[in-house]
Amino acid sequence: MAISKEIKIILAILLVFIVVRLPGVSLPYHQDEWKNVNSSSSVQSAGLFFGHGHPPLMQVWFVTGYALFGENQFRMFPLLFSLGTALLLFFIARRRFGETAALFATALFTLSFYSIWGSLMADVDGSVIPFFFLLTVYLYDKLNSATDSKSIKKWLTALILVCLIGFLIKLSFILVIGTLFADFLWNNRKTLTFQSLLKYCVGMFSFGFLYLIILYFIQVIYPTFSIDFMLGHAEDYTDKLGRNWIQIVVQGIKAVFYLSPLLIVPLLFTSKEVFKQTRIFFWYLIFGFIFYFALFDFSRGALDKYLMFVIAPLAIISGAIIAKIFRAEDFSWRKLKWPIGLAIMLAIILMAANFLSHSVMPLYPKTEWFSRVLQGRWNFLNPFNGGSGPLGFYVSFLFIAVFFIISLTFGLIGLIKRKWRPACIIFILIIGVVYNAVFAEELMFGKINGNAPQVLRDSVAFIKKSDSIKRVITYNDTGNQYLSAIKKYEGRIYATPDSESGYKKRFSEFNGQYLIIDIPHLYENGFYGKFFTKCRVLFETASGRITGRVYDCPNSKRIIDSI
């Protein structure tokens, strides 16, 4: 039996999807990732760790992943969910917009660095939540196309069940439920009456009541889970402590960098027709931005992780936009031979920005970052890391800025000159693919600016064979997984200015050693930089611009007094 062209293409895309992610499966867990995986070895330990802050099915997901893949290969579990997300994305886009749009959307989702990292992260935000979001959209579309009462009941029951499962994994899934309800009301606005609106509101209230009954039932049979603790954790994200707006801006910009021009610039070509077809995804984006930037304060959380909710809807919207441009009556691939060749040459030339001389900026003061950008001194390395990973890697800010500027320029040209739009999209696509490839390469291999996992492994190998080293405090909690395995993990430090007084006391009382994988770079003229320059270096290694050192500071109190 012959395989259709469509099946061959989607299989090729999915093969690329897996191949570009497999090298990342063995990446070290970072910060919260290790706590998540380490706490998943049993239902009891997971209950103690997750049960206090999240709905109960989150711990079930982690325990299942640990049971299937173990500690070292846990990343395979989110990767499988992300693969399912790619398949759902393809089928949803094909049903709504056609085969061409589906292939473009799936390709964008496959090649986006944000998607690559989300599919490897040992957490639910980048893989599980997008999977269940798209599953609800798939069921919602099936429900809307159902014509008989039996089919309506079947798809409605399935949709309610999936919504309950998603909401029992994470409370932020309320965004999905709100999106479906808003889209349903909008689509039926012309026939909406007070009685029907009241009926739908009662239905939503009944859903919420059913959710609460399930939560109380789980709490009774599984006392480790506590509704009060879950709500208390949610309350931590209210604006009671005052928002750190600089942190919100920094994390938001980081998410834009992760998204790349590939998922952002095509939005310039959004038409009324495309907006109408993708309205449900715009609802999701709008509600999500209100939720994460207005209603709650995520400045003290891993905001760049939570913003992964935008990847799938943006891939679908951009895929639909690009497909519409390439379906135009006057479109011809023969006219794009020169643009394709020129775009490849331009991308290669722009790649050279990575190999110019760059400064390594310290993490603080953050105002220095904004100052350098405003002054046009862009030749510095931008660190990328977070509470839920990845372990730090560098990408040239000059490279990022140039690729965004060039892509936006072609976007504006295509916006003004409609007949040039296909050629402009070609430039945006090819430049975007190269941009994302550099991010993925630096995450997994670090051949340009340095490989933090290799620096970490070399440093831990020294610590492991040094019998005199018994207790280690590690900067940024880097290597908590490896240090715990050799039973030498003492704790972590976060080199923030507002924590200096507490760390001065802790350092003066600590008799062990320190592991500093220097990404983000420590501020030399701040307390932490001055402290470690006065300590004895027991071991030093480097990869590119990333250094690793093991320090011994036997006279900590005297060092602190001298700073």
C-alpha positions in Angstrom: 0.0 0.0 0.0 1.5 3.3 -1.1 2.0 6.0 1.6 0.5 9.3 0.8 2.6 12.4 0.4 1.0 14.0 3.4 1.9 11.0 5.7 5.5 11.1 4.4 5.8 14.8 5.2 4.3 14.5 8.7 6.5 11.5 9.4 9.6 13.5 8.3 8.6 16.4 10.5 8.1 14.1 13.5 11.4 12.4 12.8 13.1 15.8 12.9 11.1 16.6 16.0 12.6 13.7 17.8 16.1 14.0 16.4 16.6 17.6 17.4 15.5 16.9 20.9 17.2 13.5 21.7 20.6 15.0 22.6 18.8 17.1 25.3 17.4 14.1 27.1 20.7 13.6 29.0 21.1 17.2 30.0 21.6 17.6 33.8 18.6 18.6 35.8 18.8 22.2 37.1 17.4 23.6 40.3 13.6 22.8 40.6 13.9 20.1 37.9 16.1 17.9 40.2 13.7 18.5 43.2 10.8 17.4 40.9 12.4 14.3 39.7 14.0 13.3 43.0 10.7 13.6 44.8 9.0 11.3 42.3 10.5 8.0 43.3 7.3 7.1 45.2 3.8 8.3 45.7 4.5 9.1 49.3 7.6 11.3 48.6 5.8 13.0 45.7 2.8 13.6 47.8 4.9 15.4 50.5 6.6 17.5 47.8 3.9 18.3 45.3 0.8 17.8 47.5 1.2 21.1 49.3 1.3 23.3 46.3 -0.4 21.8 43.3 -3.5 19.7 42.4 -3.0 16.0 43.0 -2.6 14.7 39.4 0.7 16.7 39.0 2.3 14.3 41.5 0.7 11.3 39.6 2.3 12.5 36.4 5.8 12.8 38.0 5.5 9.4 39.7 4.4 7.8 36.5 7.3 9.3 34.5 9.8 8.2 37.2 8.4 4.6 37.1 8.6 4.4 33.3 11.9 6.1 32.7 13.7 6.3 36.0 15.8 9.2 37.3 18.3 9.7 34.6 16.0 9.5 31.5 13.0 11.3 33.0 13.1 13.9 30.2 11.7 11.2 27.8 8.3 11.5 29.5 7.7 15.2 28.7 9.2 14.5 25.3 6.4 12.0 24.6 3.7 14.4 25.7 5.3 17.1 23.5 5.3 14.6 20.6 1.6 14.1 21.2 1.2 17.9 21.2 2.8 18.1 17.8 0.4 15.5 16.4 -2.7 17.2 17.9 -1.5 20.5 16.5 -1.2 19.0 13.0 -4.7 17.5 13.1 -6.3 20.6 14.6 -4.6 22.9 12.1 -5.5 20.6 9.2 -9.2 20.5 10.2 -9.4 24.2 10.6 -7.1 25.6 7.9 -6.1 22.8 5.6 -3.1 20.6 5.0 -0.6 23.3 4.0 -1.3 25.3 7.2 -1.0 22.1 9.3 2.4 21.3 7.9 3.7 24.8 8.4 2.3 25.0 12.0 3.8 21.6 12.9 7.2 22.5 11.4 7.2 25.8 13.3 6.4 24.0 16.5 9.1 21.4 15.8 11.9 24.0 15.1 11.1 26.6 17.8 13.7 26.6 20.5 11.1 27.4 23.1 9.2 24.3 22.1 12.5 22.3 22.2 13.2 23.3 25.7 9.6 22.9 26.8 9.5 19.4 25.5 12.6 18.5 27.6 11.8 20.3 30.8 11.1 18.1 33.8 7.9 20.0 34.6 4.4 20.2 33.1 4.2 23.7 31.7 6.1 23.1 28.5 4.7 19.7 27.6 1.7 18.5 29.6 -0.4 21.7 29.7 0.0 22.3 26.0 -1.0 18.7 25.3 -4.2 18.9 27.3 -4.9 22.4 25.9 -4.8 21.1 22.3 -6.7 18.0 23.3 -9.6 20.2 24.6 -9.5 22.2 21.3 -9.6 18.9 19.3 -12.6 17.7 21.3 -14.3 21.1 21.2 -14.0 21.1 17.4 -15.5 17.6 17.4 -18.3 18.8 19.6 -19.1 21.7 17.4 -19.3 19.5 14.3 -21.5 16.9 15.9 -25.0 16.8 14.5 -26.9 14.2 16.5 -27.6 14.1 20.3 -25.5 10.9 20.8 -22.4 12.4 19.3 -22.9 15.6 21.2 -23.2 13.8 24.5 -20.1 11.7 23.6 -17.8 14.6 22.7 -19.2 16.8 25.5 -18.5 14.1 28.1 -15.0 13.6 26.8 -14.4 17.4 26.8 -15.5 17.8 30.4 -13.3 14.8 31.5 -10.2 16.3 29.8 -10.9 19.7 31.3 -11.2 18.1 34.8 -7.9 16.2 34.2 -6.1 19.3 33.1 -7.5 21.3 36.1 -6.4 18.5 38.4 -2.8 18.8 37.1 -2.4 22.6 37.5 -4.7 25.4 38.5 -3.5 27.6 35.6 -5.5 25.3 33.4 -8.4 27.5 34.2 -7.1 29.6 31.3 -8.1 26.7 28.9 -11.5 26.4 30.4 -12.1 30.2 30.2 -10.9 30.2 26.6 -13.3 27.5 25.6 -16.2 29.2 27.4 -15.4 32.6 25.9 -15.1 31.2 22.3 -18.4 29.2 22.7 -20.2 32.3 23.8 -18.8 34.4 21.0 -19.6 31.9 18.4 -23.2 31.7 19.6 -23.6 35.4 20.4 -26.3 36.0 17.7 -28.6 33.3 19.1 -27.7 33.9 22.8 -30.7 34.7 25.1 -30.8 35.4 28.8 -32.2 31.9 29.4 -29.5 30.1 27.4 -26.8 32.3 29.0 -28.1 31.4 32.4 -28.1 27.7 31.4 -24.4 27.9 30.3 -23.4 29.7 33.5 -25.2 27.0 35.6 -23.2 24.5 33.6 -19.9 26.2 34.4 -20.9 26.4 38.0 -21.7 22.7 38.0 -18.3 22.0 36.5 -16.7 24.0 39.3 -18.8 22.2 42.0 -17.8 18.8 40.5 -14.2 19.8 40.6 -14.4 20.7 44.3 -16.1 17.4 45.1 -13.3 15.5 43.4 -10.7 17.5 45.3 -12.4 16.9 48.7 -12.7 13.2 47.8 -9.0 12.9 47.0 -8.1 14.8 50.2 -10.1 12.2 52.2 -8.6 9.1 50.6 -5.1 10.7 50.3 -4.5 13.0 53.3 -1.0 14.1 52.0 -2.9 16.4 49.5 -4.3 19.5 51.1 -6.7 21.9 49.5 -5.7 24.6 52.0 -2.0 24.2 51.1 -2.9 24.3 47.4 -4.8 27.5 47.8 -2.1 29.0 50.0 0.4 28.3 47.3 -1.8 30.0 44.8 -2.1 33.0 47.1 1.7 33.4 47.1 1.3 34.7 43.6 -1.0 37.5 44.5 0.4 41.1 44.5 0.7 41.3 48.3 4.5 41.8 48.4 4.8 44.3 45.5 5.8 43.4 42.0 9.4 43.3 40.8 8.7 45.0 37.5 12.4 44.7 36.4 12.2 41.0 36.8 8.9 40.8 34.9 10.4 42.7 32.0 13.6 40.6 32.0 11.7 37.4 32.0 9.2 38.6 29.4 12.1 39.6 27.1 13.7 36.2 27.7 10.5 34.5 26.5 10.5 36.7 23.4 14.1 35.6 22.7 13.0 32.0 23.1 10.1 32.4 20.8 12.4 33.9 18.1 11.4 35.9 14.9 10.0 32.6 13.5 6.9 32.7 15.7 6.5 36.4 16.2 7.2 38.3 12.9 4.6 36.4 10.8 1.9 37.9 13.1 2.4 41.2 11.2 0.5 39.6 8.3 -2.5 38.6 10.3 -5.7 39.2 8.3 -9.3 39.4 9.3 -9.9 36.0 7.8 -7.0 34.4 9.7 -8.0 36.1 12.9 -11.5 34.7 12.6 -10.2 31.2 11.9 -7.7 31.4 14.9 -9.9 33.3 17.3 -9.8 30.6 20.0 -6.0 30.8 20.1 -6.1 34.6 20.3 -8.5 34.2 23.2 -6.0 31.9 24.9 -3.2 34.3 24.4 -5.2 37.3 25.7 -6.4 35.5 28.8 -2.9 34.2 29.4 -1.3 37.6 29.3 -3.9 39.0 31.6 -3.4 36.1 34.0 0.4 36.2 34.1 1.0 40.0 33.8 -2.0 41.6 35.5 -4.0 39.3 37.7 -1.2 37.6 39.5 2.4 38.4 40.4 4.9 35.9 38.9 7.9 38.2 39.3 9.3 35.8 42.0 8.5 32.7 39.9 9.9 31.2 36.7 7.8 33.4 34.5 9.6 32.4 31.3 8.5 28.8 32.1 4.9 29.7 32.6 4.8 31.7 29.4 5.4 28.5 27.4 1.6 28.4 27.1 2.1 30.7 24.0 4.1 28.3 21.9 1.4 26.1 20.5 -1.1 28.8 19.7 1.5 31.0 18.1 2.8 28.1 16.0 -0.8 27.5 14.7 -1.5 31.2 14.0 1.8 31.7 12.2 1.3 28.5 10.3 -2.1 29.6 9.1 -0.7 33.1 8.1 2.2 31.6 6.1 0.0 29.0 4.4 -2.5 31.8 3.3 0.4 33.8 1.8 1.6 30.7 -0.2 -1.9 29.9 -1.3 -2.3 33.2 -3.1 -3.4 33.0 -6.7 -0.3 34.7 -8.0 2.1 32.7 -5.9 4.8 30.7 -7.7 7.7 28.8 -6.1 9.7 29.4 -9.3 9.8 33.1 -8.4 11.4 32.3 -5.0 14.6 30.6 -6.2 16.6 33.8 -5.8 15.1 34.8 -2.5 15.8 31.4 -1.1 19.4 31.5 -2.1 19.9 35.1 -0.9 18.2 34.3 2.4 20.6 31.4 3.0 23.6 33.6 2.2 22.3 36.3 4.5 21.7 33.9 7.4 25.2 32.6 7.1 26.7 36.1 7.0 24.6 37.1 10.1 25.8 34.0 11.9 29.3 35.7 12.0 28.0 37.9 14.8 28.5 35.0 17.1 32.2 34.9 16.5 33.0 38.6 17.2 34.6 39.6 20.5 32.0 39.6 23.3 32.0 40.7 26.9 30.6 38.4 29.6 28.2 40.5 31.6 27.5 39.9 35.4 24.0 39.2 36.5 23.9 42.3 38.6 23.3 45.2 38.4 20.6 44.5 35.8 20.4 48.2 35.0 23.8 47.7 33.3 22.2 45.4 30.7 19.6 48.0 29.8 22.3 50.7 29.7 24.5 48.7 27.2 21.5 48.0 25.0 20.5 51.7 24.9 24.1 52.7 24.1 24.3 50.2 21.2 27.1 48.2 22.9 25.5 44.9 21.9 28.6 42.7 21.8 27.9 40.9 25.1 26.8 37.3 25.9 23.3 36.9 27.2 22.9 34.1 29.8 19.9 31.8 29.6 19.0 29.8 32.7 16.1 29.5 35.1 14.6 27.9 38.2 13.3 25.0 36.2 16.2 24.9 33.8 18.0 25.0 31.6 21.5 24.8 33.1 23.0 28.0 31.8 24.1 28.7 28.2 25.2 31.8 26.4 24.0 33.4 23.2 25.3 36.6 21.7 23.0 39.5 22.3 24.3 41.1 19.1 23.3 37.9 17.2 19.8 38.0 18.8 19.3 41.7 18.1 20.5 41.6 14.5 18.3 38.6 13.6 15.3 40.2 15.1 15.9 43.5 13.4 16.5 41.9 10.0 13.4 39.7 10.4 11.3 42.7 11.4 12.6 44.7 8.5 11.5 42.0 6.0 8.2 41.8 7.9 7.6 45.5 7.5 8.6 45.4 3.8 6.1 42.6 3.2 3.5 44.5 5.1 4.0 47.5 2.8 4.6 45.7 -0.5 2.1 42.9 -0.7 3.5 41.3 -3.8 6.9 40.9 -2.1 5.3 39.2 0.9 6.1 35.5 -0.2 9.8 36.5 -0.7 9.8 38.3 2.7 8.3 35.2 4.4 11.1 33.1 2.9 13.7 35.4 4.4 11.9 35.3 7.8 11.6 31.5 7.7 15.3 30.8 6.8 16.7 33.4 9.2 14.3 32.1 11.9 15.4 28.5 11.5 19.1 29.5 11.8 18.3 31.6 14.9 16.6 28.6 16.6 19.3 26.2 15.5 21.9 28.3 17.3 19.9 28.4 20.5 19.4 24.6 20.4 23.1 24.0 19.7 24.2 26.1 22.6 21.8 24.4 25.0 22.8 20.9 24.1 26.5 21.3 22.9 27.7 24.8 23.7 30.3 24.7 20.8 30.2 28.5 20.3 30.3 30.0 23.8 30.8 27.1 26.2 29.3 23.9 27.5 28.1 24.3 31.1 27.2 20.5 31.5 30.8 19.6 30.7 32.2 22.1 33.1 29.8 20.8 35.8 30.8 17.2 35.2 34.5 17.9 35.4 34.0 19.9 38.6 31.9 17.2 40.3 34.4 14.6 39.2 37.1 16.5 41.2 34.8 16.9 44.2 33.9 13.2 44.1 37.5 12.0 44.2 38.6 14.5 46.9 38.1 12.9 50.2 38.8 16.1 52.0 35.7 17.7 50.5 32.7 16.7 52.6 30.1 19.5 52.1 29.6 21.8 49.1 27.5 24.9 48.7 26.8 25.5 45.0 26.1 28.7 43.2 22.6 29.0 41.6 22.0 25.4 42.9 23.9 24.1 39.9 24.8 20.4 40.1 22.4 19.7 43.0 21.6 16.3 41.3 25.2 15.2 41.0 26.3 16.5 44.4 23.3 14.8 46.1 24.3 11.5 44.4 27.8 11.6 46.0 26.3 12.9 49.3 28.2 16.1 49.3 25.4 18.6 48.7 25.1 21.1 51.5 22.9 23.8 49.9 22.7 26.6 47.4 23.4 30.3 47.1 21.7 32.8 44.9 24.0 35.8 44.4 21.3 38.5 44.7 22.0 41.8 46.3 19.1 41.6 48.8 20.4 38.3 50.2 23.9 39.6 51.0 23.4 40.0 54.8 22.0 36.5 55.2 24.8 34.9 53.1 27.5 36.9 55.0 26.3 35.1 58.2 26.1 31.7 56.5 29.5 32.0 54.9 31.2 32.9 58.1 29.8 29.8 59.8 30.4 27.3 56.9 33.5 25.1 56.9 33.0 23.3 53.6 33.7 24.2 50.0 31.9 26.1 47.2 31.2 25.1 43.6 30.9 28.1 41.3 29.8 27.3 37.7 30.1 30.9 36.7 26.9 31.4 34.6 25.4 33.9 35.0 28.7 35.7 35.7 29.2 36.9 39.2 29.6 40.7 39.7 33.3 41.2 40.4 32.8 44.4 42.4 29.9 43.1 44.4 30.1 41.1 47.7 30.0 37.7 46.1 32.7 38.4 43.5 35.0 40.0 46.1 34.5 37.1 48.6 35.5 34.3 46.2 38.5 36.2 44.8 39.9 36.0 48.3 39.3 32.3 48.6 41.7 29.5 47.6 41.0 27.8 44.2 41.1 24.0 44.6 40.1 23.2 41.1 39.4 25.1 37.9 38.1 24.2 34.5 36.5 26.0 31.6 34.6 25.5 28.3 34.5 28.5 26.1 33.4 31.5 28.2 32.0 29.3 31.1 34.3 28.6 34.0 34.0 26.2 36.9 35.8 26.5 40.2 35.9 24.8 43.5 36.8 27.2 46.3 38.0 26.6 49.8 37.4 29.6 52.2 38.8 28.6 55.6 38.9 32.2 56.9 35.5 33.2 55.8 34.8 35.6 58.7 38.0 37.4 58.2 37.4 37.7 54.5 33.9 39.1 55.0 35.2 41.6 57.5 37.8 42.8 55.0 35.3 43.4 52.2 
